[in-house]
Amino acid sequence: MSEIDPIEFGKLINAVENLAKEVSSLKDEVDELKGKIHGARGMALGFLLAAGGVGAGAGHLLEKLFKG
């Protein structure tokens, strides 16, 4: 079995280290995006509930005004 050239081995080590840094960076970005998605989902639910409440209140008010 032939030995690996030290220069090529050094290049391989460098490539693996760079790949590990890139994977770590991508993982951080994915975690950040997940947090934003969860926050946006909660905000959307809040808007839906608020819109439903405002609609129900307006309907009730209009019913009281027009039905006497």
C-alpha positions as CSV (number, residue, x, y, z in Angstrom):
1,M,0.0,0.0,0.0
2,S,1.4,3.4,-1.0
3,E,1.7,6.3,1.4
4,I,-0.1,9.5,0.8
5,D,2.0,12.5,-0.3
6,P,2.4,14.9,2.7
7,I,1.4,17.9,0.6
8,E,-1.7,16.2,-0.7
9,F,-2.5,15.1,2.9
10,G,-2.2,18.7,4.1
11,K,-4.5,19.9,1.3
12,L,-7.0,17.2,2.3
13,I,-6.9,18.3,6.0
14,N,-7.3,21.9,5.0
15,A,-10.3,21.0,2.8
16,V,-11.9,19.1,5.6
17,E,-11.4,21.9,8.1
18,N,-13.0,24.4,5.6
19,L,-15.9,22.1,5.0
20,A,-16.5,21.7,8.8
21,K,-16.5,25.6,9.1
22,E,-19.0,25.9,6.3
23,V,-21.3,23.2,7.7
24,S,-21.2,25.0,11.1
25,S,-22.0,28.3,9.5
26,L,-24.9,26.8,7.5
27,K,-26.2,25.1,10.7
28,D,-26.3,28.5,12.5
29,E,-28.1,30.1,9.6
30,V,-30.7,27.3,9.6
31,D,-31.2,27.7,13.3
32,E,-31.7,31.4,12.9
33,L,-34.3,30.9,10.1
34,K,-36.1,28.4,12.2
35,G,-36.4,30.9,15.0
36,K,-37.8,33.5,12.5
37,I,-40.3,31.1,11.2
38,H,-41.6,30.2,14.7
39,G,-41.9,33.9,15.5
40,A,-43.7,34.7,12.3
41,R,-46.1,31.8,12.8
42,G,-47.0,33.1,16.3
43,M,-47.4,36.7,15.0
44,A,-49.7,35.4,12.2
45,L,-51.9,33.5,14.7
46,G,-52.1,36.7,16.8
47,F,-53.2,38.7,13.8
48,L,-55.9,36.1,12.9
49,L,-57.2,36.1,16.4
50,A,-57.2,39.9,16.6
51,A,-59.0,40.1,13.2
52,G,-61.6,37.6,14.3
53,G,-62.2,39.6,17.5
54,V,-62.5,42.9,15.7
55,G,-64.8,41.3,13.2
56,A,-67.0,39.8,15.9
57,G,-67.1,43.1,17.8
58,A,-68.0,45.1,14.6
59,G,-70.7,42.6,13.8
60,H,-72.2,42.8,17.2
61,L,-72.1,46.6,17.2
62,L,-73.8,46.7,13.8
63,E,-76.4,44.3,14.9
64,K,-77.2,46.4,18.0
65,L,-77.4,49.6,15.9
66,F,-79.6,48.2,13.1
67,K,-81.9,45.9,15.1
68,G,-82.5,48.3,17.9
